[in-house]
Amino acid sequence: SEVLTNCACATADGSDALKKAWIPTKAVLDKYTTVQLIHIAEQSGFSEAVEVRDAKGWDKLKKGRKDALVESLLNFPFNWSHYAPQGYLDLMNK
């Protein structure tokens, strides 16, 4: 499986497949710190999507509790299929 993962990361299609495989579930998101979740939201475009709906919504979320942030990441209508955290992609490439 290491060879397949390395091959996947070496191609654009493989990278896309790895991104589609990263699914933000409660169990997955709970493993991240609040700072990491904020980074994920900002890198993925999630924070911008929230701001489109509510100009101050992202500021409220990132200053709030981790559990509220996780719930928002899970329940807000956002397409995650184009994104996976860089740390996940880096681990898959080793």
Backbone atoms as SQL, in Angstrom:
CREATE TABLE atoms (id INTEGER PRIMARY KEY, chain TEXT, resi INTEGER, resn TEXT, atom TEXT, x REAL, y REAL, z REAL);
INSERT INTO atoms VALUES
  (1, 'A', 1, 'SER', 'N', 0.821, -1.199, 0.000),
  (2, 'A', 1, 'SER', 'CA', 0.000, 0.000, 0.000),
  (3, 'A', 1, 'SER', 'C', 0.860, 1.256, 0.000),
  (4, 'A', 2, 'GLU', 'N', 2.090, 1.177, 0.518),
  (5, 'A', 2, 'GLU', 'CA', 2.972, 2.343, 0.517),
  (6, 'A', 2, 'GLU', 'C', 3.312, 2.761, -0.909),
  (7, 'A', 3, 'VAL', 'N', 3.552, 1.779, -1.781),
  (8, 'A', 3, 'VAL', 'CA', 3.864, 2.084, -3.176),
  (9, 'A', 3, 'VAL', 'C', 2.672, 2.764, -3.839),
  (10, 'A', 4, 'LEU', 'N', 1.472, 2.249, -3.598),
  (11, 'A', 4, 'LEU', 'CA', 0.271, 2.851, -4.178),
  (12, 'A', 4, 'LEU', 'C', 0.059, 4.270, -3.676),
  (13, 'A', 5, 'THR', 'N', 0.278, 4.484, -2.403),
  (14, 'A', 5, 'THR', 'CA', 0.126, 5.823, -1.835),
  (15, 'A', 5, 'THR', 'C', 1.134, 6.777, -2.444),
  (16, 'A', 6, 'ASN', 'N', 2.381, 6.346, -2.578),
  (17, 'A', 6, 'ASN', 'CA', 3.406, 7.196, -3.183),
  (18, 'A', 6, 'ASN', 'C', 3.065, 7.520, -4.629),
  (19, 'A', 7, 'CYS', 'N', 2.572, 6.556, -5.349),
  (20, 'A', 7, 'CYS', 'CA', 2.169, 6.795, -6.735),
  (21, 'A', 7, 'CYS', 'C', 0.994, 7.766, -6.786),
  (22, 'A', 8, 'ALA', 'N', 0.073, 7.604, -5.889),
  (23, 'A', 8, 'ALA', 'CA', -1.100, 8.480, -5.862),
  (24, 'A', 8, 'ALA', 'C', -0.694, 9.919, -5.618),
  (25, 'A', 9, 'CYS', 'N', 0.245, 10.127, -4.729),
  (26, 'A', 9, 'CYS', 'CA', 0.678, 11.491, -4.411),
  (27, 'A', 9, 'CYS', 'C', 1.500, 12.103, -5.531),
  (28, 'A', 10, 'ALA', 'N', 2.076, 11.268, -6.370),
  (29, 'A', 10, 'ALA', 'CA', 2.936, 11.764, -7.435),
  (30, 'A', 10, 'ALA', 'C', 2.148, 12.249, -8.648),
  (31, 'A', 11, 'THR', 'N', 0.864, 11.987, -8.702),
  (32, 'A', 11, 'THR', 'CA', 0.050, 12.402, -9.841),
  (33, 'A', 11, 'THR', 'C', -1.075, 13.312, -9.373),
  (34, 'A', 12, 'ALA', 'N', -1.510, 14.182, -10.263),
  (35, 'A', 12, 'ALA', 'CA', -2.618, 15.084, -9.916),
  (36, 'A', 12, 'ALA', 'C', -3.878, 14.282, -9.610),
  (37, 'A', 13, 'ASP', 'N', -4.152, 13.268, -10.416),
  (38, 'A', 13, 'ASP', 'CA', -5.342, 12.450, -10.175),
  (39, 'A', 13, 'ASP', 'C', -5.244, 11.714, -8.845),
  (40, 'A', 14, 'GLY', 'N', -4.053, 11.243, -8.510),
  (41, 'A', 14, 'GLY', 'CA', -3.858, 10.544, -7.244),
  (42, 'A', 14, 'GLY', 'C', -4.040, 11.471, -6.064),
  (43, 'A', 15, 'SER', 'N', -3.538, 12.674, -6.195),
  (44, 'A', 15, 'SER', 'CA', -3.711, 13.665, -5.140),
  (45, 'A', 15, 'SER', 'C', -5.193, 13.983, -4.959),
  (46, 'A', 16, 'ASP', 'N', -5.905, 14.109, -6.058),
  (47, 'A', 16, 'ASP', 'CA', -7.350, 14.344, -5.982),
  (48, 'A', 16, 'ASP', 'C', -8.056, 13.189, -5.279),
  (49, 'A', 17, 'ALA', 'N', -7.620, 11.969, -5.563),
  (50, 'A', 17, 'ALA', 'CA', -8.230, 10.796, -4.927),
  (51, 'A', 17, 'ALA', 'C', -7.996, 10.815, -3.425),
  (52, 'A', 18, 'LEU', 'N', -6.788, 11.210, -3.012),
  (53, 'A', 18, 'LEU', 'CA', -6.498, 11.286, -1.581),
  (54, 'A', 18, 'LEU', 'C', -7.343, 12.372, -0.921),
  (55, 'A', 19, 'LYS', 'N', -7.537, 13.486, -1.614),
  (56, 'A', 19, 'LYS', 'CA', -8.373, 14.551, -1.073),
  (57, 'A', 19, 'LYS', 'C', -9.812, 14.081, -0.912),
  (58, 'A', 20, 'LYS', 'N', -10.296, 13.349, -1.885),
  (59, 'A', 20, 'LYS', 'CA', -11.672, 12.838, -1.796),
  (60, 'A', 20, 'LYS', 'C', -11.808, 11.798, -0.687),
  (61, 'A', 21, 'ALA', 'N', -10.710, 11.117, -0.377),
  (62, 'A', 21, 'ALA', 'CA', -10.744, 10.081, 0.660),
  (63, 'A', 21, 'ALA', 'C', -10.763, 10.671, 2.065),
  (64, 'A', 22, 'TRP', 'N', -10.303, 11.924, 2.210),
  (65, 'A', 22, 'TRP', 'CA', -10.323, 12.567, 3.529),
  (66, 'A', 22, 'TRP', 'C', -11.729, 13.076, 3.787),
  (67, 'A', 23, 'ILE', 'N', -12.388, 12.464, 4.732),
  (68, 'A', 23, 'ILE', 'CA', -13.769, 12.835, 5.051),
  (69, 'A', 23, 'ILE', 'C', -13.802, 13.382, 6.473),
  (70, 'A', 24, 'PRO', 'N', -14.213, 14.645, 6.611),
  (71, 'A', 24, 'PRO', 'CA', -14.240, 15.250, 7.945),
  (72, 'A', 24, 'PRO', 'C', -15.443, 14.772, 8.765),
  (73, 'A', 25, 'THR', 'N', -15.215, 13.730, 9.529),
  (74, 'A', 25, 'THR', 'CA', -16.238, 13.226, 10.443),
  (75, 'A', 25, 'THR', 'C', -15.941, 13.772, 11.840),
  (76, 'A', 26, 'LYS', 'N', -16.851, 13.595, 12.754),
  (77, 'A', 26, 'LYS', 'CA', -16.631, 14.040, 14.132),
  (78, 'A', 26, 'LYS', 'C', -15.389, 13.365, 14.715),
  (79, 'A', 27, 'ALA', 'N', -15.255, 12.074, 14.463),
  (80, 'A', 27, 'ALA', 'CA', -14.096, 11.338, 14.991),
  (81, 'A', 27, 'ALA', 'C', -12.786, 11.879, 14.424),
  (82, 'A', 28, 'VAL', 'N', -12.783, 12.236, 13.162),
  (83, 'A', 28, 'VAL', 'CA', -11.578, 12.778, 12.531),
  (84, 'A', 28, 'VAL', 'C', -11.288, 14.174, 13.077),
  (85, 'A', 29, 'LEU', 'N', -12.283, 15.044, 13.085),
  (86, 'A', 29, 'LEU', 'CA', -12.065, 16.428, 13.505),
  (87, 'A', 29, 'LEU', 'C', -11.715, 16.547, 14.979),
  (88, 'A', 30, 'ASP', 'N', -12.246, 15.671, 15.812),
  (89, 'A', 30, 'ASP', 'CA', -11.935, 15.715, 17.245),
  (90, 'A', 30, 'ASP', 'C', -10.457, 15.468, 17.534),
  (91, 'A', 31, 'LYS', 'N', -9.741, 14.874, 16.591),
  (92, 'A', 31, 'LYS', 'CA', -8.312, 14.604, 16.785),
  (93, 'A', 31, 'LYS', 'C', -7.449, 15.848, 16.603),
  (94, 'A', 32, 'TYR', 'N', -8.005, 16.856, 15.978),
  (95, 'A', 32, 'TYR', 'CA', -7.261, 18.094, 15.728),
  (96, 'A', 32, 'TYR', 'C', -7.445, 19.065, 16.886),
  (97, 'A', 33, 'THR', 'N', -6.456, 19.921, 17.076),
  (98, 'A', 33, 'THR', 'CA', -6.589, 21.000, 18.057),
  (99, 'A', 33, 'THR', 'C', -7.447, 22.111, 17.445),
  (100, 'A', 34, 'THR', 'N', -7.879, 23.035, 18.271),
  (101, 'A', 34, 'THR', 'CA', -8.663, 24.164, 17.769),
  (102, 'A', 34, 'THR', 'C', -7.866, 24.960, 16.747),
  (103, 'A', 35, 'VAL', 'N', -6.601, 25.198, 17.014),
  (104, 'A', 35, 'VAL', 'CA', -5.744, 25.941, 16.083),
  (105, 'A', 35, 'VAL', 'C', -5.657, 25.209, 14.741),
  (106, 'A', 36, 'GLN', 'N', -5.516, 23.909, 14.777),
  (107, 'A', 36, 'GLN', 'CA', -5.452, 23.131, 13.545),
  (108, 'A', 36, 'GLN', 'C', -6.783, 23.193, 12.789),
  (109, 'A', 37, 'LEU', 'N', -7.890, 23.139, 13.502),
  (110, 'A', 37, 'LEU', 'CA', -9.200, 23.225, 12.855),
  (111, 'A', 37, 'LEU', 'C', -9.399, 24.584, 12.190),
  (112, 'A', 38, 'ILE', 'N', -8.952, 25.624, 12.846),
  (113, 'A', 38, 'ILE', 'CA', -9.030, 26.968, 12.255),
  (114, 'A', 38, 'ILE', 'C', -8.203, 27.016, 10.973),
  (115, 'A', 39, 'HIS', 'N', -7.030, 26.447, 11.016),
  (116, 'A', 39, 'HIS', 'CA', -6.169, 26.400, 9.832),
  (117, 'A', 39, 'HIS', 'C', -6.844, 25.617, 8.704),
  (118, 'A', 40, 'ILE', 'N', -7.410, 24.475, 9.019),
  (119, 'A', 40, 'ILE', 'CA', -8.127, 23.660, 8.027),
  (120, 'A', 40, 'ILE', 'C', -9.256, 24.472, 7.405),
  (121, 'A', 41, 'ALA', 'N', -10.025, 25.151, 8.237),
  (122, 'A', 41, 'ALA', 'CA', -11.159, 25.940, 7.740),
  (123, 'A', 41, 'ALA', 'C', -10.683, 27.069, 6.831),
  (124, 'A', 42, 'GLU', 'N', -9.595, 27.706, 7.183),
  (125, 'A', 42, 'GLU', 'CA', -9.095, 28.822, 6.384),
  (126, 'A', 42, 'GLU', 'C', -8.434, 28.345, 5.096),
  (127, 'A', 43, 'GLN', 'N', -7.701, 27.246, 5.142),
  (128, 'A', 43, 'GLN', 'CA', -7.039, 26.732, 3.943),
  (129, 'A', 43, 'GLN', 'C', -8.029, 26.117, 2.946),
  (130, 'A', 44, 'SER', 'N', -9.109, 25.565, 3.444),
  (131, 'A', 44, 'SER', 'CA', -10.066, 24.872, 2.578),
  (132, 'A', 44, 'SER', 'C', -11.062, 25.809, 1.894),
  (133, 'A', 45, 'GLY', 'N', -11.187, 27.022, 2.408),
  (134, 'A', 45, 'GLY', 'CA', -12.210, 27.933, 1.897),
  (135, 'A', 45, 'GLY', 'C', -13.475, 27.927, 2.726),
  (136, 'A', 46, 'PHE', 'N', -13.512, 27.067, 3.746),
  (137, 'A', 46, 'PHE', 'CA', -14.679, 26.984, 4.617),
  (138, 'A', 46, 'PHE', 'C', -14.972, 28.331, 5.276),
  (139, 'A', 47, 'SER', 'N', -13.932, 28.985, 5.784),
  (140, 'A', 47, 'SER', 'CA', -14.130, 30.261, 6.489),
  (141, 'A', 47, 'SER', 'C', -14.745, 31.307, 5.569),
  (142, 'A', 48, 'GLU', 'N', -14.318, 31.329, 4.314),
  (143, 'A', 48, 'GLU', 'CA', -14.891, 32.270, 3.348),
  (144, 'A', 48, 'GLU', 'C', -16.354, 31.961, 3.078),
  (145, 'A', 49, 'ALA', 'N', -16.683, 30.678, 2.986),
  (146, 'A', 49, 'ALA', 'CA', -18.075, 30.284, 2.756),
  (147, 'A', 49, 'ALA', 'C', -18.967, 30.734, 3.911),
  (148, 'A', 50, 'VAL', 'N', -18.458, 30.628, 5.129),
  (149, 'A', 50, 'VAL', 'CA', -19.211, 31.078, 6.305),
  (150, 'A', 50, 'VAL', 'C', -19.409, 32.591, 6.239),
  (151, 'A', 51, 'GLU', 'N', -18.357, 33.313, 5.865),
  (152, 'A', 51, 'GLU', 'CA', -18.439, 34.778, 5.801),
  (153, 'A', 51, 'GLU', 'C', -19.414, 35.268, 4.739),
  (154, 'A', 52, 'VAL', 'N', -19.590, 34.483, 3.669),
  (155, 'A', 52, 'VAL', 'CA', -20.567, 34.852, 2.645),
  (156, 'A', 52, 'VAL', 'C', -21.964, 34.883, 3.251),
  (157, 'A', 53, 'ARG', 'N', -22.252, 33.940, 4.126),
  (158, 'A', 53, 'ARG', 'CA', -23.561, 33.875, 4.792),
  (159, 'A', 53, 'ARG', 'C', -23.708, 34.885, 5.917),
  (160, 'A', 54, 'ASP', 'N', -22.612, 35.082, 6.643),
  (161, 'A', 54, 'ASP', 'CA', -22.639, 35.974, 7.808),
  (162, 'A', 54, 'ASP', 'C', -21.257, 36.610, 7.934),
  (163, 'A', 55, 'ALA', 'N', -21.182, 37.906, 7.664),
  (164, 'A', 55, 'ALA', 'CA', -19.890, 38.603, 7.622),
  (165, 'A', 55, 'ALA', 'C', -19.063, 38.409, 8.894),
  (166, 'A', 56, 'LYS', 'N', -19.708, 38.266, 10.033),
  (167, 'A', 56, 'LYS', 'CA', -18.981, 38.087, 11.296),
  (168, 'A', 56, 'LYS', 'C', -19.012, 36.642, 11.783),
  (169, 'A', 57, 'GLY', 'N', -19.609, 35.771, 10.991),
  (170, 'A', 57, 'GLY', 'CA', -19.771, 34.375, 11.397),
  (171, 'A', 57, 'GLY', 'C', -18.479, 33.642, 11.658),
  (172, 'A', 58, 'TRP', 'N', -17.481, 33.847, 10.790),
  (173, 'A', 58, 'TRP', 'CA', -16.217, 33.145, 10.976),
  (174, 'A', 58, 'TRP', 'C', -15.493, 33.644, 12.218),
  (175, 'A', 59, 'ASP', 'N', -15.509, 34.958, 12.446),
  (176, 'A', 59, 'ASP', 'CA', -14.874, 35.491, 13.653),
  (177, 'A', 59, 'ASP', 'C', -15.484, 34.893, 14.917),
  (178, 'A', 60, 'LYS', 'N', -16.794, 34.753, 14.917),
  (179, 'A', 60, 'LYS', 'CA', -17.483, 34.159, 16.070),
  (180, 'A', 60, 'LYS', 'C', -17.064, 32.702, 16.255),
  (181, 'A', 61, 'LEU', 'N', -17.037, 31.964, 15.150),
  (182, 'A', 61, 'LEU', 'CA', -16.691, 30.542, 15.236),
  (183, 'A', 61, 'LEU', 'C', -15.266, 30.319, 15.732),
  (184, 'A', 62, 'LYS', 'N', -14.319, 31.055, 15.176),
  (185, 'A', 62, 'LYS', 'CA', -12.921, 30.791, 15.550),
  (186, 'A', 62, 'LYS', 'C', -12.582, 31.269, 16.953),
  (187, 'A', 63, 'LYS', 'N', -13.401, 32.131, 17.501),
  (188, 'A', 63, 'LYS', 'CA', -13.181, 32.592, 18.880),
  (189, 'A', 63, 'LYS', 'C', -13.984, 31.773, 19.894),
  (190, 'A', 64, 'GLY', 'N', -14.834, 30.887, 19.386),
  (191, 'A', 64, 'GLY', 'CA', -15.699, 30.099, 20.259),
  (192, 'A', 64, 'GLY', 'C', -15.060, 28.799, 20.714),
  (193, 'A', 65, 'ARG', 'N', -15.896, 27.919, 21.183),
  (194, 'A', 65, 'ARG', 'CA', -15.441, 26.624, 21.703),
  (195, 'A', 65, 'ARG', 'C', -15.138, 25.650, 20.573),
  (196, 'A', 66, 'LYS', 'N', -14.234, 24.732, 20.849),
  (197, 'A', 66, 'LYS', 'CA', -13.852, 23.730, 19.852),
  (198, 'A', 66, 'LYS', 'C', -15.051, 22.903, 19.411),
  (199, 'A', 67, 'ASP', 'N', -15.891, 22.486, 20.345),
  (200, 'A', 67, 'ASP', 'CA', -17.019, 21.638, 19.971),
  (201, 'A', 67, 'ASP', 'C', -17.994, 22.364, 19.040),
  (202, 'A', 68, 'ALA', 'N', -18.150, 23.670, 19.216),
  (203, 'A', 68, 'ALA', 'CA', -19.015, 24.450, 18.322),
  (204, 'A', 68, 'ALA', 'C', -18.389, 24.556, 16.934),
  (205, 'A', 69, 'LEU', 'N', -17.074, 24.682, 16.884),
  (206, 'A', 69, 'LEU', 'CA', -16.374, 24.739, 15.609),
  (207, 'A', 69, 'LEU', 'C', -16.504, 23.412, 14.868),
  (208, 'A', 70, 'VAL', 'N', -16.306, 22.316, 15.573),
  (209, 'A', 70, 'VAL', 'CA', -16.444, 20.989, 14.969),
  (210, 'A', 70, 'VAL', 'C', -17.862, 20.811, 14.430),
  (211, 'A', 71, 'GLU', 'N', -18.855, 21.160, 15.212),
  (212, 'A', 71, 'GLU', 'CA', -20.247, 21.028, 14.756),
  (213, 'A', 71, 'GLU', 'C', -20.506, 21.859, 13.502),
  (214, 'A', 72, 'SER', 'N', -19.952, 23.051, 13.451),
  (215, 'A', 72, 'SER', 'CA', -20.117, 23.895, 12.271),
  (216, 'A', 72, 'SER', 'C', -19.417, 23.297, 11.059),
  (217, 'A', 73, 'LEU', 'N', -18.217, 22.781, 11.267),
  (218, 'A', 73, 'LEU', 'CA', -17.493, 22.145, 10.167),
  (219, 'A', 73, 'LEU', 'C', -18.272, 20.956, 9.604),
  (220, 'A', 74, 'LEU', 'N', -18.976, 20.268, 10.473),
  (221, 'A', 74, 'LEU', 'CA', -19.743, 19.100, 10.045),
  (222, 'A', 74, 'LEU', 'C', -21.095, 19.460, 9.422),
  (223, 'A', 75, 'ASN', 'N', -21.744, 20.492, 9.922),
  (224, 'A', 75, 'ASN', 'CA', -23.128, 20.765, 9.537),
  (225, 'A', 75, 'ASN', 'C', -23.317, 21.866, 8.504),
  (226, 'A', 76, 'PHE', 'N', -22.336, 22.727, 8.335),
  (227, 'A', 76, 'PHE', 'CA', -22.451, 23.794, 7.348),
  (228, 'A', 76, 'PHE', 'C', -22.363, 23.178, 5.949),
  (229, 'A', 77, 'PRO', 'N', -23.201, 23.607, 5.018),
  (230, 'A', 77, 'PRO', 'CA', -23.168, 23.020, 3.673),
  (231, 'A', 77, 'PRO', 'C', -21.906, 23.438, 2.903),
  (232, 'A', 78, 'PHE', 'N', -20.876, 22.625, 3.008),
  (233, 'A', 78, 'PHE', 'CA', -19.595, 22.899, 2.370),
  (234, 'A', 78, 'PHE', 'C', -19.100, 21.627, 1.697),
  (235, 'A', 79, 'ASN', 'N', -18.592, 21.755, 0.494),
  (236, 'A', 79, 'ASN', 'CA', -18.066, 20.612, -0.249),
  (237, 'A', 79, 'ASN', 'C', -16.584, 20.424, 0.083),
  (238, 'A', 80, 'TRP', 'N', -16.285, 19.371, 0.806),
  (239, 'A', 80, 'TRP', 'CA', -14.913, 19.094, 1.230),
  (240, 'A', 80, 'TRP', 'C', -14.129, 18.260, 0.219),
  (241, 'A', 81, 'SER', 'N', -14.744, 17.824, -0.865),
  (242, 'A', 81, 'SER', 'CA', -14.097, 16.861, -1.773),
  (243, 'A', 81, 'SER', 'C', -12.842, 17.404, -2.454),
  (244, 'A', 82, 'HIS', 'N', -12.647, 18.700, -2.458),
  (245, 'A', 82, 'HIS', 'CA', -11.468, 19.303, -3.095),
  (246, 'A', 82, 'HIS', 'C', -10.311, 19.514, -2.116),
  (247, 'A', 83, 'TYR', 'N', -10.494, 19.119, -0.873),
  (248, 'A', 83, 'TYR', 'CA', -9.525, 19.489, 0.165),
  (249, 'A', 83, 'TYR', 'C', -9.181, 18.323, 1.078),
  (250, 'A', 84, 'ALA', 'N', -7.931, 18.312, 1.489),
  (251, 'A', 84, 'ALA', 'CA', -7.460, 17.481, 2.601),
  (252, 'A', 84, 'ALA', 'C', -6.340, 18.268, 3.265),
  (253, 'A', 85, 'PRO', 'N', -6.216, 18.188, 4.576),
  (254, 'A', 85, 'PRO', 'CA', -5.142, 18.914, 5.261),
  (255, 'A', 85, 'PRO', 'C', -3.767, 18.511, 4.728),
  (256, 'A', 86, 'GLN', 'N', -2.878, 19.478, 4.642),
  (257, 'A', 86, 'GLN', 'CA', -1.543, 19.212, 4.118),
  (258, 'A', 86, 'GLN', 'C', -0.834, 18.139, 4.935),
  (259, 'A', 87, 'GLY', 'N', -1.024, 18.126, 6.239),
  (260, 'A', 87, 'GLY', 'CA', -0.404, 17.105, 7.077),
  (261, 'A', 87, 'GLY', 'C', -0.846, 15.701, 6.703),
  (262, 'A', 88, 'TYR', 'N', -2.115, 15.544, 6.356),
  (263, 'A', 88, 'TYR', 'CA', -2.656, 14.257, 5.891),
  (264, 'A', 88, 'TYR', 'C', -1.982, 13.873, 4.582),
  (265, 'A', 89, 'LEU', 'N', -1.904, 14.803, 3.644),
  (266, 'A', 89, 'LEU', 'CA', -1.271, 14.515, 2.363),
  (267, 'A', 89, 'LEU', 'C', 0.213, 14.180, 2.543),
  (268, 'A', 90, 'ASP', 'N', 0.879, 14.890, 3.450),
  (269, 'A', 90, 'ASP', 'CA', 2.288, 14.633, 3.721),
  (270, 'A', 90, 'ASP', 'C', 2.496, 13.231, 4.284),
  (271, 'A', 91, 'LEU', 'N', 1.626, 12.827, 5.210),
  (272, 'A', 91, 'LEU', 'CA', 1.732, 11.485, 5.792),
  (273, 'A', 91, 'LEU', 'C', 1.496, 10.407, 4.746),
  (274, 'A', 92, 'MET', 'N', 0.562, 10.668, 3.846),
  (275, 'A', 92, 'MET', 'CA', 0.259, 9.691, 2.801),
  (276, 'A', 92, 'MET', 'C', 1.415, 9.559, 1.806),
  (277, 'A', 93, 'ASN', 'N', 2.257, 10.565, 1.757),
  (278, 'A', 93, 'ASN', 'CA', 3.358, 10.578, 0.805),
  (279, 'A', 93, 'ASN', 'C', 4.630, 9.965, 1.378),
  (280, 'A', 94, 'LYS', 'N', 4.576, 9.478, 2.605),
  (281, 'A', 94, 'LYS', 'CA', 5.781, 8.899, 3.226),
  (282, 'A', 94, 'LYS', 'C', 5.785, 7.401, 3.076);
